[in-house]
Amino acid sequence: MTIITCKKCGMKYAYEIWGTVYPGGKDRESAVCPYCGEVGFSKMTSQNISSYKLDKDGKPIRDHF
């Protein structure tokens, strides 16, 4: 889990890269600010990137449905 600050809105948020690594078949995946929608980080990968808002203690808020 990595915490970054959005260059557009200034809010801190977390992102993580997860999933199985497969040879070939890579797409550009992005960590999108959950507050304003700005792309903060992107990478060519076969994995997924999930972004999370942070609570008052700086811990990621994971919404599970």
N, C-alpha and C positions, 0 to 999 in steps of 0.2 A: 504494500500500500504506500503510495506516494502522495504527499500533500503539496499543492502548488497554489499560487495566488493568481487569480484571473487578471490579465493585463487590461481588460475592458472595464470591469466593475469593481475590482479590488478585493473581492471576496476570496477567502481560502476555501478550497475543496479538495477532496481526495479522489484518486483514481487507482484502479488496479488492472493489471493485465492478467487474464486467466484463460484457461482452456488448453487443449492439446496442440502441440506444435506439429504441423504437417509439412512435408517438403512440397514446394510449389504451392499454387493456389492461394497466394497471399493477396490481401486487399489492404487498402489504407484504412486503418481503424483510428478513431479519434477519441480523446478525452474531452468531453464538452462540458463547459461550466454549467452546473445545474441551476444557477441563479439567473444567468443572462443568455446562455446558449452559445457563447463564444468558444471556438476551438482553442484549447490551451496546449494540447500535445497531440501529435499524430505519429503513426508508425506503420510501416508495411509489415504485416504479420498475418499468420493464419489463426491467431488467437483473438480474443475479444477484449475490449476495454470498457469498464464500467466506472461511472463517476458518481460521487456521493457528496451531499451536503454534510457539513460538520455540525455537531451539537455544541453547546456552550463550553464543553470540556475539550473540544478539538477532536472528538471521536467521530468516525463516519456513521451517518444515519443510513442504515440499509432497510429499504422498504421491501418487505416480503408479502406477496399476495397469495 
